């Protein structure tokens, strides 16, 4: 469940210098944020691409298997196709929870510090 963002602040924030951006980019805190993102996004991306390629390869080379009727006019190919959509939505939901719990607080802390709020 997403929380509503507060309205934009009327106060002016100081703009960080290029040196400050470089300093933050090289900090351990930013490295941890990047690691948290990559440790979630990269494995899931690879897994989803593998799952999609399995679907495509089975559709091309295992026609008998994919055409096997499960019940009524529903076959394996249809079920796998629907599962592609289900998987996409589950990954998006899972990522939003991960980002809200692990990434957003770290990113907000860095942003606040860079804008001179801390």
Beta strands, then each sheet from edge to edge (+ up, - down):
strand 1: 69-71
strand 2: 74-75
sheet 1: 1+ 2-
end
